[in-house]
Amino acid sequence: MTRRAEPPRPPGARSQKTNPTKTTPTRATPRPERVAAFKLGLSAESRAAMFLIAKAYRILARRWKTPFGEIDIIARRRHSLVFVEVKARATLEEAVEAVTEHSKQRIVNAAELWLAHHPHDGKGDIRFDVVVVTPGKIPYHIPNAFDAN
């Protein structure tokens, strides 16, 4: 069986082949409060990343997704690899309380997967930090906020 040659397409153009029997599922529109929370989280993560850069950290990854969950920021400073959870809340106390045992375990599991994918990063200290972002204030960095145990 021979294939017909297709005319060349410009880079990035999609194939025009369609399947009329296959329907595309429609996505539900997210609720406005979820959209606002998502935007707040992105803004907080950006502020936290800039804050860490100002403190001589090198950002290796942001919003690294795994089957276990997401790590907000992965950074390096000297010989330390740092997995950072960013929390945006109205007060420092609320943000610290928002880092639950479940979220700690999720971050640790995701960090183990990062190290499996990047074994050279495991040669040095590994820390789990939290950066708290509150309105109108400089982000607050809590180094070594929890451990992997």
CNS distance restraints for C-alpha pairs under 8 A (distance, minus, plus):
assign (resid   9 and name CA) (resid  13 and name CA) 6.16 0.50 0.50
assign (resid  30 and name CA) (resid  34 and name CA) 6.43 0.50 0.50
assign (resid  30 and name CA) (resid  35 and name CA) 6.53 0.50 0.50
assign (resid  31 and name CA) (resid  35 and name CA) 6.47 0.50 0.50
assign (resid  32 and name CA) (resid  36 and name CA) 6.19 0.50 0.50
assign (resid  33 and name CA) (resid  37 and name CA) 6.12 0.50 0.50
assign (resid  34 and name CA) (resid  38 and name CA) 6.07 0.50 0.50
assign (resid  35 and name CA) (resid  39 and name CA) 6.23 0.50 0.50
assign (resid  36 and name CA) (resid  40 and name CA) 6.09 0.50 0.50
assign (resid  37 and name CA) (resid  41 and name CA) 6.10 0.50 0.50
assign (resid  38 and name CA) (resid  42 and name CA) 6.28 0.50 0.50
assign (resid  39 and name CA) (resid  43 and name CA) 6.14 0.50 0.50
assign (resid  40 and name CA) (resid  44 and name CA) 6.07 0.50 0.50
assign (resid  40 and name CA) (resid  88 and name CA) 7.45 0.50 0.50
assign (resid  41 and name CA) (resid  45 and name CA) 6.07 0.50 0.50
assign (resid  41 and name CA) (resid  87 and name CA) 7.79 0.50 0.50
assign (resid  41 and name CA) (resid  88 and name CA) 6.71 0.50 0.50
assign (resid  42 and name CA) (resid  46 and name CA) 6.18 0.50 0.50
assign (resid  43 and name CA) (resid  47 and name CA) 6.22 0.50 0.50
assign (resid  44 and name CA) (resid  48 and name CA) 6.04 0.50 0.50
assign (resid  44 and name CA) (resid  86 and name CA) 7.08 0.50 0.50
assign (resid  44 and name CA) (resid  87 and name CA) 7.42 0.50 0.50
assign (resid  44 and name CA) (resid  88 and name CA) 6.04 0.50 0.50
assign (resid  44 and name CA) (resid 133 and name CA) 5.98 0.50 0.50
assign (resid  45 and name CA) (resid  49 and name CA) 6.03 0.50 0.50
assign (resid  45 and name CA) (resid  72 and name CA) 6.90 0.50 0.50
assign (resid  45 and name CA) (resid  73 and name CA) 7.68 0.50 0.50
assign (resid  45 and name CA) (resid  86 and name CA) 6.16 0.50 0.50
assign (resid  46 and name CA) (resid  50 and name CA) 6.22 0.50 0.50
assign (resid  47 and name CA) (resid  51 and name CA) 6.12 0.50 0.50
assign (resid  47 and name CA) (resid 133 and name CA) 7.71 0.50 0.50
assign (resid  47 and name CA) (resid 139 and name CA) 7.36 0.50 0.50
assign (resid  48 and name CA) (resid  52 and name CA) 6.18 0.50 0.50
assign (resid  48 and name CA) (resid  86 and name CA) 7.03 0.50 0.50
assign (resid  48 and name CA) (resid 131 and name CA) 6.40 0.50 0.50
assign (resid  48 and name CA) (resid 132 and name CA) 7.91 0.50 0.50
assign (resid  48 and name CA) (resid 133 and name CA) 7.16 0.50 0.50
assign (resid  48 and name CA) (resid 139 and name CA) 6.37 0.50 0.50
assign (resid  49 and name CA) (resid  53 and name CA) 6.16 0.50 0.50
assign (resid  49 and name CA) (resid  59 and name CA) 7.20 0.50 0.50
assign (resid  49 and name CA) (resid  73 and name CA) 7.27 0.50 0.50
assign (resid  50 and name CA) (resid  54 and name CA) 6.22 0.50 0.50
assign (resid  51 and name CA) (resid  55 and name CA) 6.47 0.50 0.50
assign (resid  51 and name CA) (resid 139 and name CA) 6.95 0.50 0.50
assign (resid  52 and name CA) (resid  56 and name CA) 6.56 0.50 0.50
assign (resid  52 and name CA) (resid  57 and name CA) 5.34 0.50 0.50
assign (resid  52 and name CA) (resid  58 and name CA) 7.75 0.50 0.50
assign (resid  53 and name CA) (resid  57 and name CA) 4.82 0.50 0.50
assign (resid  53 and name CA) (resid  58 and name CA) 6.13 0.50 0.50
assign (resid  53 and name CA) (resid  59 and name CA) 7.22 0.50 0.50
assign (resid  56 and name CA) (resid  77 and name CA) 6.59 0.50 0.50
assign (resid  57 and name CA) (resid  75 and name CA) 6.16 0.50 0.50
assign (resid  57 and name CA) (resid  76 and name CA) 5.56 0.50 0.50
assign (resid  57 and name CA) (resid  77 and name CA) 4.73 0.50 0.50
assign (resid  58 and name CA) (resid  75 and name CA) 5.40 0.50 0.50
assign (resid  58 and name CA) (resid  76 and name CA) 5.16 0.50 0.50
assign (resid  58 and name CA) (resid  77 and name CA) 6.27 0.50 0.50
assign (resid  59 and name CA) (resid  73 and name CA) 7.10 0.50 0.50
assign (resid  59 and name CA) (resid  74 and name CA) 6.10 0.50 0.50
assign (resid  59 and name CA) (resid  75 and name CA) 4.33 0.50 0.50
assign (resid  59 and name CA) (resid  76 and name CA) 6.52 0.50 0.50
assign (resid  60 and name CA) (resid  73 and name CA) 7.68 0.50 0.50
assign (resid  60 and name CA) (resid  74 and name CA) 5.45 0.50 0.50
assign (resid  60 and name CA) (resid  75 and name CA) 5.13 0.50 0.50
assign (resid  60 and name CA) (resid  76 and name CA) 7.00 0.50 0.50
assign (resid  61 and name CA) (resid  73 and name CA) 5.83 0.50 0.50
assign (resid  61 and name CA) (resid  74 and name CA) 5.08 0.50 0.50
assign (resid  61 and name CA) (resid  75 and name CA) 6.97 0.50 0.50
assign (resid  62 and name CA) (resid  71 and name CA) 7.23 0.50 0.50
assign (resid  62 and name CA) (resid  72 and name CA) 5.50 0.50 0.50
assign (resid  62 and name CA) (resid  73 and name CA) 4.52 0.50 0.50
assign (resid  62 and name CA) (resid  74 and name CA) 6.35 0.50 0.50
assign (resid  63 and name CA) (resid  70 and name CA) 5.95 0.50 0.50
assign (resid  63 and name CA) (resid  71 and name CA) 5.55 0.50 0.50
assign (resid  63 and name CA) (resid  72 and name CA) 4.51 0.50 0.50
assign (resid  63 and name CA) (resid  73 and name CA) 6.20 0.50 0.50
assign (resid  64 and name CA) (resid  70 and name CA) 5.42 0.50 0.50
assign (resid  64 and name CA) (resid  71 and name CA) 5.19 0.50 0.50
assign (resid  64 and name CA) (resid  72 and name CA) 6.56 0.50 0.50
assign (resid  64 and name CA) (resid  73 and name CA) 7.39 0.50 0.50
assign (resid  64 and name CA) (resid  74 and name CA) 7.98 0.50 0.50
assign (resid  65 and name CA) (resid  69 and name CA) 5.93 0.50 0.50
assign (resid  65 and name CA) (resid  70 and name CA) 4.37 0.50 0.50
assign (resid  65 and name CA) (resid  71 and name CA) 6.58 0.50 0.50
assign (resid  66 and name CA) (resid  70 and name CA) 5.91 0.50 0.50
assign (resid  66 and name CA) (resid 110 and name CA) 6.20 0.50 0.50
assign (resid  66 and name CA) (resid 113 and name CA) 7.76 0.50 0.50
assign (resid  67 and name CA) (resid 110 and name CA) 7.90 0.50 0.50
assign (resid  68 and name CA) (resid 106 and name CA) 5.90 0.50 0.50
assign (resid  68 and name CA) (resid 107 and name CA) 7.90 0.50 0.50
assign (resid  68 and name CA) (resid 109 and name CA) 6.48 0.50 0.50
assign (resid  68 and name CA) (resid 110 and name CA) 5.78 0.50 0.50
assign (resid  69 and name CA) (resid 106 and name CA) 6.13 0.50 0.50
assign (resid  69 and name CA) (resid 107 and name CA) 7.21 0.50 0.50
assign (resid  69 and name CA) (resid 110 and name CA) 6.53 0.50 0.50
assign (resid  70 and name CA) (resid 107 and name CA) 7.25 0.50 0.50
assign (resid  70 and name CA) (resid 110 and name CA) 7.04 0.50 0.50
assign (resid  71 and name CA) (resid  83 and name CA) 6.98 0.50 0.50
assign (resid  71 and name CA) (resid  84 and name CA) 6.94 0.50 0.50
assign (resid  71 and name CA) (resid  85 and name CA) 6.65 0.50 0.50
assign (resid  71 and name CA) (resid 107 and name CA) 6.18 0.50 0.50
assign (resid  71 and name CA) (resid 110 and name CA) 6.86 0.50 0.50
assign (resid  71 and name CA) (resid 111 and name CA) 7.69 0.50 0.50
assign (resid  72 and name CA) (resid  83 and name CA) 7.81 0.50 0.50
assign (resid  72 and name CA) (resid  84 and name CA) 6.08 0.50 0.50
assign (resid  72 and name CA) (resid  85 and name CA) 5.50 0.50 0.50
assign (resid  72 and name CA) (resid  86 and name CA) 6.28 0.50 0.50
assign (resid  73 and name CA) (resid  83 and name CA) 6.10 0.50 0.50
assign (resid  73 and name CA) (resid  84 and name CA) 5.00 0.50 0.50
assign (resid  73 and name CA) (resid  85 and name CA) 6.79 0.50 0.50
assign (resid  73 and name CA) (resid  86 and name CA) 7.80 0.50 0.50
assign (resid  74 and name CA) (resid  81 and name CA) 7.43 0.50 0.50
assign (resid  74 and name CA) (resid  82 and name CA) 5.79 0.50 0.50
assign (resid  74 and name CA) (resid  83 and name CA) 4.75 0.50 0.50
assign (resid  74 and name CA) (resid  84 and name CA) 6.09 0.50 0.50
assign (resid  75 and name CA) (resid  81 and name CA) 6.02 0.50 0.50
assign (resid  75 and name CA) (resid  82 and name CA) 5.12 0.50 0.50
assign (resid  75 and name CA) (resid  83 and name CA) 6.54 0.50 0.50
assign (resid  75 and name CA) (resid  84 and name CA) 7.61 0.50 0.50
assign (resid  76 and name CA) (resid  80 and name CA) 5.63 0.50 0.50
assign (resid  76 and name CA) (resid  81 and name CA) 4.65 0.50 0.50
assign (resid  76 and name CA) (resid  82 and name CA) 5.85 0.50 0.50
assign (resid  77 and name CA) (resid  81 and name CA) 6.77 0.50 0.50
assign (resid  77 and name CA) (resid  82 and name CA) 7.77 0.50 0.50
assign (resid  79 and name CA) (resid 124 and name CA) 5.45 0.50 0.50
assign (resid  79 and name CA) (resid 125 and name CA) 6.36 0.50 0.50
assign (resid  80 and name CA) (resid 124 and name CA) 5.78 0.50 0.50
assign (resid  80 and name CA) (resid 125 and name CA) 4.56 0.50 0.50
assign (resid  80 and name CA) (resid 126 and name CA) 5.68 0.50 0.50
assign (resid  80 and name CA) (resid 127 and name CA) 7.13 0.50 0.50
assign (resid  81 and name CA) (resid 121 and name CA) 6.90 0.50 0.50
assign (resid  81 and name CA) (resid 122 and name CA) 7.64 0.50 0.50
assign (resid  81 and name CA) (resid 124 and name CA) 7.14 0.50 0.50
assign (resid  81 and name CA) (resid 125 and name CA) 6.12 0.50 0.50
assign (resid  81 and name CA) (resid 126 and name CA) 4.85 0.50 0.50
assign (resid  81 and name CA) (resid 127 and name CA) 6.31 0.50 0.50
assign (resid  82 and name CA) (resid 126 and name CA) 5.85 0.50 0.50
assign (resid  82 and name CA) (resid 127 and name CA) 4.80 0.50 0.50
assign (resid  82 and name CA) (resid 128 and name CA) 5.79 0.50 0.50
assign (resid  82 and name CA) (resid 129 and name CA) 6.70 0.50 0.50
assign (resid  83 and name CA) (resid 107 and name CA) 7.79 0.50 0.50
assign (resid  83 and name CA) (resid 111 and name CA) 7.07 0.50 0.50
assign (resid  83 and name CA) (resid 126 and name CA) 7.83 0.50 0.50
assign (resid  83 and name CA) (resid 127 and name CA) 6.26 0.50 0.50
assign (resid  83 and name CA) (resid 128 and name CA) 4.93 0.50 0.50
assign (resid  83 and name CA) (resid 129 and name CA) 6.18 0.50 0.50
assign (resid  84 and name CA) (resid 128 and name CA) 5.93 0.50 0.50
assign (resid  84 and name CA) (resid 129 and name CA) 4.78 0.50 0.50
assign (resid  84 and name CA) (resid 130 and name CA) 5.40 0.50 0.50
assign (resid  84 and name CA) (resid 131 and name CA) 6.89 0.50 0.50
assign (resid  85 and name CA) (resid 107 and name CA) 7.87 0.50 0.50
assign (resid  85 and name CA) (resid 128 and name CA) 7.76 0.50 0.50
assign (resid  85 and name CA) (resid 129 and name CA) 6.39 0.50 0.50
assign (resid  85 and name CA) (resid 130 and name CA) 4.81 0.50 0.50
assign (resid  85 and name CA) (resid 131 and name CA) 6.33 0.50 0.50
assign (resid  86 and name CA) (resid 130 and name CA) 5.80 0.50 0.50
assign (resid  86 and name CA) (resid 131 and name CA) 4.87 0.50 0.50
assign (resid  86 and name CA) (resid 132 and name CA) 5.95 0.50 0.50
assign (resid  86 and name CA) (resid 133 and name CA) 7.30 0.50 0.50
assign (resid  87 and name CA) (resid  95 and name CA) 5.53 0.50 0.50
assign (resid  87 and name CA) (resid  96 and name CA) 7.78 0.50 0.50
assign (resid  87 and name CA) (resid  98 and name CA) 7.38 0.50 0.50
assign (resid  87 and name CA) (resid  99 and name CA) 7.88 0.50 0.50
assign (resid  87 and name CA) (resid 130 and name CA) 7.39 0.50 0.50
assign (resid  87 and name CA) (resid 131 and name CA) 6.38 0.50 0.50
assign (resid  87 and name CA) (resid 132 and name CA) 4.99 0.50 0.50
assign (resid  87 and name CA) (resid 133 and name CA) 6.08 0.50 0.50
assign (resid  88 and name CA) (resid  95 and name CA) 6.37 0.50 0.50
assign (resid  88 and name CA) (resid 132 and name CA) 5.96 0.50 0.50
assign (resid  88 and name CA) (resid 133 and name CA) 4.64 0.50 0.50
assign (resid  88 and name CA) (resid 134 and name CA) 5.84 0.50 0.50
assign (resid  89 and name CA) (resid  94 and name CA) 6.10 0.50 0.50
assign (resid  89 and name CA) (resid  95 and name CA) 5.21 0.50 0.50
assign (resid  89 and name CA) (resid 132 and name CA) 7.55 0.50 0.50
assign (resid  89 and name CA) (resid 133 and name CA) 6.60 0.50 0.50
assign (resid  89 and name CA) (resid 134 and name CA) 5.58 0.50 0.50
assign (resid  89 and name CA) (resid 135 and name CA) 7.79 0.50 0.50
assign (resid  90 and name CA) (resid  94 and name CA) 6.92 0.50 0.50
assign (resid  90 and name CA) (resid  95 and name CA) 7.66 0.50 0.50
assign (resid  90 and name CA) (resid 134 and name CA) 5.48 0.50 0.50
assign (resid  90 and name CA) (resid 135 and name CA) 6.48 0.50 0.50
assign (resid  91 and name CA) (resid  95 and name CA) 6.44 0.50 0.50
assign (resid  91 and name CA) (resid 134 and name CA) 6.02 0.50 0.50
assign (resid  92 and name CA) (resid  96 and name CA) 6.26 0.50 0.50
assign (resid  92 and name CA) (resid 132 and name CA) 6.61 0.50 0.50
assign (resid  92 and name CA) (resid 133 and name CA) 7.91 0.50 0.50
assign (resid  92 and name CA) (resid 134 and name CA) 6.87 0.50 0.50
assign (resid  93 and name CA) (resid  97 and name CA) 6.21 0.50 0.50
assign (resid  94 and name CA) (resid  98 and name CA) 6.21 0.50 0.50
assign (resid  95 and name CA) (resid  99 and name CA) 7.05 0.50 0.50
assign (resid  95 and name CA) (resid 132 and name CA) 6.20 0.50 0.50
assign (resid  96 and name CA) (resid 132 and name CA) 7.53 0.50 0.50
assign (resid  99 and name CA) (resid 103 and name CA) 6.04 0.50 0.50
assign (resid  99 and name CA) (resid 104 and name CA) 6.74 0.50 0.50
assign (resid 100 and name CA) (resid 104 and name CA) 6.21 0.50 0.50
assign (resid 101 and name CA) (resid 105 and name CA) 6.20 0.50 0.50
assign (resid 102 and name CA) (resid 106 and name CA) 6.20 0.50 0.50
assign (resid 103 and name CA) (resid 107 and name CA) 6.20 0.50 0.50
assign (resid 104 and name CA) (resid 108 and name CA) 6.20 0.50 0.50
assign (resid 104 and name CA) (resid 146 and name CA) 7.64 0.50 0.50
assign (resid 105 and name CA) (resid 109 and name CA) 6.09 0.50 0.50
assign (resid 105 and name CA) (resid 148 and name CA) 7.75 0.50 0.50
assign (resid 106 and name CA) (resid 110 and name CA) 6.19 0.50 0.50
assign (resid 107 and name CA) (resid 111 and name CA) 5.98 0.50 0.50
assign (resid 108 and name CA) (resid 112 and name CA) 6.24 0.50 0.50
assign (resid 108 and name CA) (resid 148 and name CA) 5.89 0.50 0.50
assign (resid 109 and name CA) (resid 113 and name CA) 6.51 0.50 0.50
assign (resid 110 and name CA) (resid 114 and name CA) 6.30 0.50 0.50
assign (resid 111 and name CA) (resid 115 and name CA) 6.24 0.50 0.50
assign (resid 112 and name CA) (resid 116 and name CA) 6.21 0.50 0.50
assign (resid 113 and name CA) (resid 117 and name CA) 6.28 0.50 0.50
assign (resid 114 and name CA) (resid 118 and name CA) 5.91 0.50 0.50
assign (resid 115 and name CA) (resid 119 and name CA) 5.11 0.50 0.50
assign (resid 115 and name CA) (resid 120 and name CA) 7.83 0.50 0.50
assign (resid 115 and name CA) (resid 121 and name CA) 6.46 0.50 0.50
assign (resid 115 and name CA) (resid 122 and name CA) 6.14 0.50 0.50
assign (resid 118 and name CA) (resid 122 and name CA) 7.60 0.50 0.50
assign (resid 119 and name CA) (resid 123 and name CA) 7.87 0.50 0.50
assign (resid 122 and name CA) (resid 126 and name CA) 7.31 0.50 0.50
assign (resid 127 and name CA) (resid 143 and name CA) 7.58 0.50 0.50
assign (resid 127 and name CA) (resid 144 and name CA) 5.47 0.50 0.50
assign (resid 127 and name CA) (resid 146 and name CA) 7.96 0.50 0.50
assign (resid 127 and name CA) (resid 147 and name CA) 7.11 0.50 0.50
assign (resid 128 and name CA) (resid 143 and name CA) 7.12 0.50 0.50
assign (resid 128 and name CA) (resid 144 and name CA) 5.19 0.50 0.50
assign (resid 128 and name CA) (resid 145 and name CA) 6.01 0.50 0.50
assign (resid 128 and name CA) (resid 146 and name CA) 5.84 0.50 0.50
assign (resid 128 and name CA) (resid 147 and name CA) 6.34 0.50 0.50
assign (resid 128 and name CA) (resid 148 and name CA) 7.90 0.50 0.50
assign (resid 129 and name CA) (resid 141 and name CA) 7.35 0.50 0.50
assign (resid 129 and name CA) (resid 142 and name CA) 5.68 0.50 0.50
assign (resid 129 and name CA) (resid 143 and name CA) 4.68 0.50 0.50
assign (resid 129 and name CA) (resid 144 and name CA) 4.93 0.50 0.50
assign (resid 129 and name CA) (resid 145 and name CA) 4.96 0.50 0.50
assign (resid 129 and name CA) (resid 146 and name CA) 7.06 0.50 0.50
assign (resid 130 and name CA) (resid 141 and name CA) 6.08 0.50 0.50
assign (resid 130 and name CA) (resid 142 and name CA) 5.15 0.50 0.50
assign (resid 130 and name CA) (resid 143 and name CA) 6.67 0.50 0.50
assign (resid 130 and name CA) (resid 144 and name CA) 7.81 0.50 0.50
assign (resid 130 and name CA) (resid 145 and name CA) 6.02 0.50 0.50
assign (resid 131 and name CA) (resid 139 and name CA) 6.46 0.50 0.50
assign (resid 131 and name CA) (resid 140 and name CA) 5.55 0.50 0.50
assign (resid 131 and name CA) (resid 141 and name CA) 4.48 0.50 0.50
assign (resid 131 and name CA) (resid 142 and name CA) 6.06 0.50 0.50
assign (resid 132 and name CA) (resid 139 and name CA) 5.59 0.50 0.50
assign (resid 132 and name CA) (resid 140 and name CA) 5.03 0.50 0.50
assign (resid 132 and name CA) (resid 141 and name CA) 6.43 0.50 0.50
assign (resid 132 and name CA) (resid 142 and name CA) 7.91 0.50 0.50
assign (resid 133 and name CA) (resid 137 and name CA) 7.40 0.50 0.50
assign (resid 133 and name CA) (resid 138 and name CA) 7.24 0.50 0.50
assign (resid 133 and name CA) (resid 139 and name CA) 4.71 0.50 0.50
assign (resid 133 and name CA) (resid 140 and name CA) 6.56 0.50 0.50
assign (resid 134 and name CA) (resid 138 and name CA) 7.58 0.50 0.50
assign (resid 134 and name CA) (resid 139 and name CA) 6.77 0.50 0.50
